[in-house]
Each structure stands twice: as C-alpha cells, then as structure tokens.
Amino acid sequence: MLFFTFHSCSKEDTNTGDNNPNIHTNTITTWAHTFQPSTLNCNIGDTIYFDLGGSHNAIEVSEDSYNNNDPTPIENGFEFGYGQSGIFIPVDPKTYYYVCVPHLPEMKAKIIVQ
C-alpha cells in the first residue's frame, strides 16, 4: 500500500531569519520505507534539511531513472549517505527526483521548485 503526502511552503513555515519572508526551511525525514513528505513544493533558495534514518540514503536521480526505479545518481546532484543529515538549497526552478537505493521501488520522492 502506498501513501502520498504533499507539503508546500507557506508563510507559516519556519523562516530562515534572514529577513526575507519568501525563504523557508523544510525538513525531509524517513519513516519505514518512505520519505516524509514524498512531494515537497518549494521556492528557489528555500533550505531543505534532510534528516535520514540509519538505513536510508538520498541520491538525486534523473526523471527517467526515477520512473524506472534506477538508482544511478546524476552528475553534480545531491547525495546524502546512510543516516546522514544535510542541507540542500535548490537554485533552479525544476523538479528534483531522489531515491533511497536499498529501498527501491517504494522509497523515492521529489522536490518541486518554483
């Protein structure tokens, strides 16, 4: 059974404190074999904090790889190792696709940046 969650940035989200009300901080976590949220809608420059469980990683992949459950990382994409925490700040308005390598096909998610 698959569950999908969606999260959007809003003025109620945590502000980064740099006096820019359009920049927000978002957190992506893991639960069982899912990323929470599975789809994150954000703006360019928002801070996205990954807080991964010990048996999970997050590797940015192409849309084709995402659709085909292929864990091949894209060149210069983001990558967080097993159990790591880290920050990703999107600079391009596009959809970023990422997967947890050992838990494909169920553990994959995306960040939609406007």
C-alpha positions as CSV (number, residue, x, y, z in Angstrom):
1,M,0.0,0.0,0.0
2,L,1.4,3.4,-0.9
3,F,0.7,6.6,0.9
4,F,1.4,10.0,-0.7
5,T,1.9,13.2,1.3
6,F,2.3,16.6,-0.1
7,H,3.9,19.6,1.6
8,S,4.0,23.2,0.4
9,C,6.0,26.1,1.7
10,S,3.9,28.9,3.2
11,K,4.4,31.9,5.4
12,E,3.6,29.7,8.4
13,D,6.7,27.6,7.7
14,T,9.9,28.3,9.5
15,N,11.7,31.4,8.2
16,T,15.5,31.3,7.9
17,G,15.8,34.5,9.8
18,D,17.4,36.5,7.0
19,N,14.5,38.9,6.9
20,N,13.3,37.5,3.6
21,P,9.7,36.3,4.1
22,N,9.9,34.2,0.8
23,I,12.7,31.9,2.0
24,H,11.7,28.9,4.2
25,T,13.2,25.9,5.9
26,N,11.7,22.5,5.2
27,T,12.6,19.1,6.7
28,I,12.6,15.7,4.9
29,T,12.7,12.7,7.2
30,T,12.3,9.0,6.8
31,W,9.6,6.7,8.1
32,A,9.6,2.9,7.4
33,H,10.4,2.8,3.6
34,T,9.2,6.3,2.8
35,F,10.5,9.9,2.7
36,Q,8.2,12.3,4.5
37,P,6.9,14.2,2.7
38,S,7.0,12.3,-0.6
39,T,6.5,15.5,-2.6
40,L,7.7,18.9,-1.4
41,N,6.7,22.1,-3.1
42,C,9.1,25.0,-2.5
43,N,10.7,28.1,-3.9
44,I,14.2,28.7,-5.2
45,G,16.5,29.4,-2.3
46,D,14.5,27.6,0.3
47,T,16.5,25.5,2.7
48,I,15.7,21.8,2.7
49,Y,17.1,19.8,5.6
50,F,17.4,16.1,5.2
51,D,17.3,14.0,8.4
52,L,17.8,10.4,7.3
53,G,17.4,7.2,9.4
54,G,20.4,4.9,9.7
55,S,19.4,2.5,6.9
56,H,18.4,5.2,4.4
57,N,20.3,7.4,1.9
58,A,19.0,10.0,-0.6
59,I,20.5,10.1,-4.1
60,E,19.4,12.6,-6.7
61,V,18.5,10.9,-9.9
62,S,17.1,11.9,-13.3
63,E,13.4,11.7,-14.1
64,D,13.9,8.6,-16.3
65,S,15.8,6.9,-13.5
66,Y,13.1,7.8,-11.0
67,N,10.4,6.4,-13.2
68,N,12.4,3.2,-13.9
69,N,13.5,2.7,-10.3
70,D,17.1,3.1,-11.3
71,P,19.4,4.4,-8.5
72,T,22.0,5.9,-10.9
73,P,23.0,9.3,-9.5
74,I,23.0,12.3,-11.8
75,E,26.2,14.2,-12.2
76,N,26.6,17.0,-9.7
77,G,23.3,16.0,-8.0
78,F,22.8,16.0,-4.2
79,E,23.7,12.9,-2.2
80,F,23.3,12.1,1.5
81,G,24.7,8.9,2.9
82,Y,23.1,6.4,5.2
83,G,21.9,8.1,8.4
84,Q,23.3,11.5,7.4
85,S,21.8,14.9,7.9
86,G,22.4,17.7,5.5
87,I,21.1,20.7,3.7
88,F,20.1,21.2,0.1
89,I,19.2,24.6,-1.3
90,P,17.7,24.5,-4.8
91,V,18.9,27.1,-7.3
92,D,16.9,26.1,-10.4
93,P,13.1,26.0,-10.9
94,K,12.6,22.3,-11.7
95,T,11.6,19.0,-10.2
96,Y,14.4,17.3,-8.2
97,Y,13.9,13.5,-8.1
98,Y,15.7,11.3,-5.4
99,V,15.6,7.7,-4.1
100,C,16.8,5.6,-1.3
101,V,19.0,3.0,-3.1
102,P,18.3,-0.2,-1.0
103,H,14.6,0.5,-0.7
104,L,13.6,1.0,-4.3
105,P,11.0,0.8,-5.8
106,E,8.9,2.1,-2.8
107,M,11.2,4.7,-1.4
108,K,11.5,7.6,-3.7
109,A,10.4,11.2,-3.6
110,K,10.6,14.6,-5.3
111,I,11.1,18.3,-4.7
112,I,9.2,20.6,-7.0
113,V,10.8,24.1,-7.1
114,Q,9.1,27.1,-8.5
